[in-house]
Amino acid sequence: MRAIVVGGGKVGGYLGKALRKEGHTVTVVERSKPKGQRLGDTSNVLVIIGDGTEVQVLNKANAARADWVVAVTGKDEDNLVACQLAKTLGAKHVIARLNDPTNAPTFAALRVPVVAVTDMIVQVISREVQLEVEKLERVTLLARGELSLVEVDIPDGTPIRPVSKAALPPKTVLVALLREDEVFIPHGATELRPGDRVLAVTTLPEEDELREALGAGSDQ
């Protein structure tokens, strides 16, 4: 899958590296030359120095052939413009980082999907082709507010165990696991360790049960 990340700061750099590790072809567009050079020097991600809100720069990044264009700058207006231009150029999918929740209606009116949790973007892109009908239904329910996207930090002293032994609530799905600088897509055999951050989709009544299952209790 071909992905373009607009914005090469901490968020964009993290996403670019994570998506590259998942085996995707990744290009990062960064306006600042020093930031772009730093990212290029410390990763195997292709970096283009330029403004992702300009057509010629997106053309250089080959946005017309992109499966995903992800705009994650610190400015919502830049993310919106980059996504709109990318759609016009022919990108299959776009998604934007939302910095200010009050701007959500503008993105919705222009049909630009937004995500406020960075790691969820990795999950959406990495699994988009393989999403089953059940998972698509969960995404729809999430948008309606019937499900909750929850981050849980596994505390020190929690026994190491595989996901399959975690006694998760029946309507809960683990979508990503962060361990230091790495991102994992959890499966039954994936180990849950102290210090891991788990991203999960669950029902509102099951949130406390999920935290208990991960050893975090109800004080997170």
N, C-alpha and C positions, 0 to 999 in steps of 0.2 A: 504494500500500500504506500502511496506517495503522500507525504504530509509536509505542509509549509507552516512554520511557526513564525508569526509576526511579533517581534519583541524578543530580544536576546539577553534580557537581564536575568535575575535570579530565577524567576518563574519560567521564562522561555528557555533558558539554558537547561534547567532541570527537565522540562518537558522534552526538549530536543534529545537529550541524552537517554531519557527513559524510553522514548519511542524508538530511538535507534537500537537500543538494547532489545526491544521487542522484535527487531528485524525489519522495521519499516525504513523506507527511503525518506530521509528528512533534510529539509532545507530551512535554515533559520534566517530571517530578515531582521537586521538590527541597524538602527539609524546611527548609533555611536560607533565610530571606528575603533576606539580602544576596547569597548565591550565586545564588539564583534571579533576582534583579533584574539582577545583572551579566550573566548569560547572556542574559536577555531583551533587555538593552540592546545587546548585541554580536552578536546573531544574529537571524534571522527565524524562530526556533523558538518555538512557544507554550510558555510555562512556567507550571505550576501550583504554587503554594507549598503544601506539605502533606506529610504522612507517607505514603509509598507502601505502607506496611504496613497502612493503614486502608482499610476498604471504602468509606467515603464519599468518600475522596480518589480512589480508583481509579474509582469511579462518575463523579465529576466529570470525570476524564480520559477517560471513555467507554471503559473497558477492555472492555466487552461487545462492542464493535464493532472492537476492535483485531485486526489480523492478527498483530502481534508485540508482546509486552511483554518488555522487556529490563531486567533489574535489575542495576545495576552499582555499588551502594554499596560502601563499604569493609567492610561487615559481612555475612558469609555468612548469618547468621540472618535479617537483613532481606531479603536477596535471595531466600532460600527462601520466606519468608512472602509477599512480594510476588508471586512467581510462582505460588504455590499459590492465593492469592486471585484472581489474574487468571484462572487456569484455571477456577476455580469460577464466576466472573462471565461467562465465555464467550469469553475471548480464544482465538484460533485456535492460536497458538504462544507459548511462553515460552522464555526462555533467560536464564541467570544468569552473572554474573561469579563465578568461584571465587577467593577470596583465599587460603584455606588448603587445600592439597591433602588434608589429613587429613579434611576434611569431604566429600570426593567421594562416599564410600559413602552418606551421608545423602541427598544430592541424588539419587543413583541409585535408592535405595530408594523415594523419593517421585516418581520419574520426572520430575525437573526437569533438563533438559539444561544442562550447564555448559561454559563456554569460558574458558580462562585467557589467551588472546591476544585483546586488544581488537579488533584489526583484522579478525580472523576473523569476528567478529559482523557487521561491516559486509558482508563478503562473503556470509555465509550469508543475511542478510536481503535484500540487493540482488539476489541471483541465485536465491533459493529457487524462484520460479515457473518459471525457465528451466532449472533443473538437468536435465541429461540423465541417462539411466540410468547411463552410464559414470561420471559425477561422483558419483551417489548410491552407486555401488559403492565409489568411493574413500573416501567419508565413512565407510562401513561398515568398510572395511579400516583406516582411521585409528583408529577406535574399538577395533579388535582389536589395535592395536599393530603392524600389518604395514606401515604407512606412517608417515612422520614429517612433522610440521609444522615448517618451518625458516624462520628469518629470516636474510637475508643482506644486509649493507651493502655497496654497491658502492663500492670505494675510489677516492680521488682518482687522477687520471691514467688511469683506464679510458676507452677510446674510447666515445663516444656511438654507439649502434647500436640498431636496432629489435629487438623480441623475436624476430622471425622469423630474425634473423641470429645469435642467441646460442648456437646449437648445444646446446640443452638436452638432457639425458638423455631417452630415449624414454618413461619412465614418470613424468615430472615435469610438474606443472601449476602455473603461476604464478597465484595467486589474488588477490593485492592488491599494490599498489605505493604506498609512502608517499613523498611529496616535500614537505618542509616541512610546511605545514598541510593538504595536499591528499591525498586518497586516490583512486587510479585502479584500475579493473578492467582488467588488461593484456590487450591483443590483439596480433596479429602486428605491427601497425604502431606500437605504443606504443614510444616511445624509452626506453631504459635509460640513465641518466645517473649520473655520479659523485655520491655523496651520497644516492642513492635507497636506500630500504630495501625489499627484496623479500620477500614472504611466499609460500612455495611448499609444495606437498605433493609428496613424493617418496618413493621406497623408501630404506630404510636404506643399501643398497650404493651408491646413486647420489648420496648427499649430497656427497661430495668432488667428484664430477664436476660437480654443479650449481654448487658454489662456484667451481670453475675456470672454468666457462662464463660466470659473472657477473664474473669478474676478481678474486674474493676469495681464491683459493687455499684451502689447508686449515687456515689459522691462525685462522679466525673462531670 
